[in-house]
Amino acid sequence: MQTKSGARRVHAGWYAGAFLLVLALVGAVLYGTGAFGSGDEKGALDRACDGSLAQGGLGEALHSSDLRADGEDDGGYLAACRVRTHESGPQGSSLELKLRWSTTKAPSEALTWYNADYDGVREQAAPLGHGWSGVVRYAGGTYQVMAALDCVNQKDKALVAYGDLLGASNGTTLTGLGRVTTETAAKAAEKHGCQVAVGERLTGLSTARLGAPATAKPLARAQGSCAALRGTDAAVAGTPEIMEYPADPDAPQTNCYLVTKAKKPGYGLYAYYGAAAKDFLASEGDQLEKGYGPTHGDRDYAWATATCPHSAQRSVFVLYHLHDGDTDTYPVPHYSASFARDTLRAFADHEAKQRGCTDVRVTQGS
């Protein structure tokens, strides 16, 4: 005959077993859906990029919470890491981050993409906005977020971050990439005693790109990055329209394109500041800085420099006669050196005024 105490022990044991079974089932479901990974994987994320990886936007960037972090050869960078989903092949995505100080050797052209700035709109750079010193770049089906955060307590030094997204992209993934890149840069800067001005949490980054005919508009309606050119004789030079990005005095790079009646970019104007200017000059083999101009063979160009606050590096302004890679032609057949010089002067003067820069010097190119 079973006693009451024995019955209670049986019931207690049954409840405990059922509770453990429920916990096991819940854990299996959560693990299978990626709600949490293994301790090793979580630890790898915490250690990634020398412990500076900001994880807030990873799920958005990679459309998954089941992630793993891989060590990357730092290649002389302050830190480097890669985060990827468990899927392989076309279904898989990955995010690569590289961090460096602006005082170290500039990265390769493959990372900064400045070697495409004469080829139509391939070297696109839209401002991040939200108070961040950064841009969204697009080339060859890949998006990159570049952020350059000046150290306010260490003159002429900035923490530069490059985040590349490999895989399917949309507004959500791009916003996630922006968050991871900027927040990782800020976290790394703080870790190393570099005090930086941070922006607001990034939201609503767009994958919209310039280049399609619908992105062109009359020069008279320019109000963003091409606003300075409204009073120029660009229409006479064969480029009565523009393709532009919103104006942003925090962005380390500004792009503006003058467009023909056929909606083809004929001239590209670019401004580079601080760390971005240094990277651009390095990509040109320091030819601009030495007074020789860009090294793109027989490309036609004009360039200028200016002294700007927060950096000993002079800012650089460049106008290129653009080549159309699709047709292997120049949408503006005949390059006008005088038009290029005057247009670049208007662009550089306007940019300098917006940034508090002085001593604008225009140099004729090829």
N, C-alpha and C positions, 0 to 999 in steps of 0.2 A: 504493500500500500504506500503510495507516494505522499509524503508530508507536504504541508503548505510551504515550508521553507525550500523543499526540493523543487516544487512547482515554480516558486519565484525564481530559483536559480536557472531553471530551464527557460522560463520566459525572458529573463535578463540576457541569457546567452543568445536566445533567438533574436532579440531586439538588437543586440550588439552586432551579431552577424549580418543582420539585414542592413543595419546602418553602414557597416563597412562595405557591403556590396553596393549600396547606393553611391557611396563616395567613390568607389572604384569606377562605377559606370559613368558618373559625372566627370571624373577626371579623364576617362578615355574619350568622352565626347569633346571636352574642352581641348584636349591635346590634339585630337583629330581635326578640329576646326581651326587650330592655330591660335586659340585664345591664350595659350602660353606654350612655350617650347621647353626643351629640356634645360636643366640647370646649366649645362655646359654651353648651350647656345645663347642663353641669356647672359651668361658671364662673358662670352665672346663679344656680344654687342656692347656690354659695359666697358670692355677693354679696348674696343676698336678706336682707331685714330688716337692712340695714346690716351685713351680714356675721355676724349673730348666729343665723341659722337653724340649729337643731339637726336634723340629717338622719337620726338613728338610727331614728325611728319613722315616717318618711314612707311607706316601702313598705307598712307595716301599715295606716296611716291611709287610703291611697288605693288599696290593692290593686294596686299597680303599681310597677315600678322605672323605667319610662319616663316621666319627669316633666319638666315645665318650670316655671320660676319667672317670674312677672310682677311688674313694679313696680306698687306701689299708691300712690295719693295719700295721703301720710301724714296729712293732715287735722289737723295739729298734734300727731300722735303722735310718740313717740321713734323708732319705726320701724313699717313696715307692709309686708306682702308677701302674695302669693298663690301657691300651688303647685297645679298641676293636671295631670291625666293628658292624654294626647294625644287620647283619645276625646272625642267631642262628643255632645250630646244626653243621653238617659237613661243611656247607658253611661258618661258622663264623671263625674268627681268632682273636687272642689277643696277646698283647705284655706286658710282665710284667717287671718292672724295680725295682731294689733295690739298694740303695746307702748307703755306710757306710765308716767310717774312719777305717784304718787298726789298730788303737790303741784301738778300741772297741772289744767286745767279737766276736770271729769268728762265722760265720753262721753254720747252720746245715749241715750234710753230704748230705741231700737231695738237697741242693742248690749248693754245691761245687763238688759233684760227685767223690770225691777222694776214696770212698770205693769200686770202681770198677777197680782199677789200677792193680790188679793181675789176672783179668779175661779176657784173650785174648786182643783184642784191644778196649774193651768197653770204657776205659777211654781215649778217643781220644782228643787231643788238638793241633790244627793247629795254627801257629802264624797269627795274624791279618796283620802284615806287615804295610807298609805305615808310618813307624816311630812311631806307637802306641805300648804302653806296654800292650798287650792284646792277648787273644787267642779265637779261636772258638772251642767250645766243642760240641760233639755229643754223645748222649746216648739214647737208647730206643725210637728212632724216633723224638727226640726233640733236637733243636739247642739252644745253649747258647753262648753269647758273654760275656767274662769277661775282664774288663780293670782295671788296677791298676796304677794310676797316682801319682807318688811321688811328694810331696810338696817340692820344692827346697828351700823354705824359712822357712820350719818347719821340721827339721831333724827327720828322722825315723817316718814320718807320710805320709800316702798316701790316696787318695780318691779311693775307690774300688767300681766298678759298676758291677752288674750282670743283663743282659738282656736276658729273655727267650722268645722264639717265639713258640706259641701254634697254630698249624694249618698247612696248606700246605706250603712246603718250596721249594724254588729253589734259583738260584744264585741272582735273583733280591731281593727276600724277605730277604735273608741272608745279603746282602749288606745293605739293609735298616735297619735291626736290628743292624748291626755293626755301622752304622752312628748314629742312635738314642742313642745307649749305650755310645759310645765314646764321642759324642758331648754333651750329657747330663752330663756325668762325668766331662768334662772340664768346662761346664757352672756352675755346682754346686761347683766345686773347686774354681772358680773365685769368686762366690758369698760369699764364706766363707773365703776368704783371703788366699787360698792355691794356690801358683804360680806353675803351672805345664808346662812341655814341651809337646806340642800337636803334633800329626802327621798330615799328609795330609788327605784331605777328602777321605774316603774309597771308593774304586771302585772295582768291579770285584771279590768279595769274592766267593769262590767256595764251593759247597756242596760235592765235592769229598771226599771220606773217604777211609782209609786204611782197610785192612782185606780181600778183594777179592784176589784170586791168582794173578791176573794181576797187583796188586800193589806191588808185591815182585820183587826184583832184586838182582843180585849177590852182595855180600859184597864188592868185589873189586870196584864196581861202586858207592859206597856210597860217597855222596858229601854234604849232608845236615846235618840233626840232628844225623846221624849215622857215620859221617865222621871219628870220633875218633877211630872207631872199625876196620878200614881197616887192621891194623897191628896186630890184635889179632888172637888167634887160635880158633875163633868161629866155623870155619868149622869142626875142630876136635871134638868140643863139640856138633856137630849135628845141627848147625844152620849156614849153608853156605850162607844164603841170609838175606836181611833186608827189612823192610818197614820203610820209613822215611818221615819227613816233611822238607821243606826248612829251612836252618839255619837262625836264626834271633836273634841277640844279644839284641833286645829290648823286646822280649817275656818274660813274667814272668814264663813260663813253657816250657820245652822241652821234647818231647817224641821220643823214638827210639825203634824199635822192631827187635830182632833177630829171623829169621824164618827158619824152617826146610825145607828139600827137598820137603816135601809134602805141602809147602806153608802155614804152620801153625805157628803162633807166639809162640816161645818157651820161650823167655826171653823179659821182658819189662824194659827199662831204662828210668828214669824220673828225671828231674832237676826242682827244684822249687826255686824261688827267691823272696826276699822281702815279700810283703803281701801274695803272693801265698805260700811261704814256711811256713809262720805263719798259714795260713788256713789249709795247709796239716798237720802240726804238731797237730793242734787242732783236726782235724778229727781222728787222731791216739791217742787221749787222752794224748798228750804230751809224749808218750812213747819213741819216737825217741830222743827227746830233753833230756830226763832223762837217755838215754843210754840203754833202754830196747829193742828197735827195734819196728817195726810195730806190730799191735795187730791183725793181720789176722790169728788167730788160729795157725795152724801148717804150714803156708805158709813159703816157703824157700825164703830168701832174703839176700841182703847185702846192706849197706848204708854208706853214707859219708856226711860230712859237709864242708863248707868253709866260710871264711870271704870275703864279697863282698862290693864294694862301694855303697853308697847311702842308706844303711840300717844297723841297728845294729843287725837285725835278720840274723843269719847264714843261708846260702843257704843249701838246702838238695838235695842229690842225692841218688836215690834208684834203685836197680835192683831186680826184682821179677821173680821167676820161675813161668811162666804163666800157668794157668788152662784153658782148653777149655770147656766152658759151654755147647756147642752143643753135645759133646761126653762124657762129664764128665771124661775126661782123661787129662794127661799132655803130650803135643806133644814131649817134651824132657823128657823121662821116668826117667832118673837118674840125679839128681841135683848135680853139682860139686861145692863145696864151694870155692875151690881154683880158678876155672875158674871165678866164680862170682866175687870174690874179685879183681882179676887182670883186668877183663873186666870193672868193675865199676871204678877202679882206672884210666884206660885209658879214660873212658867217663868223669869222674869228672875233671881230669887234663885238658882235652881239653876244656870243658865248662868253667872252671876257667880262662884259658888263654884268651878265647874270651871275657870274661866279666871283666877282670882285678881283679879277685879274688885271694886270697892267703890262706895259711894255710889249705890245703886240708887234711882232716883226714878221713881215711877209717876205718870202724868198721865192723867186721864180723857179719853177722846176725845169723839166726837160723841154 
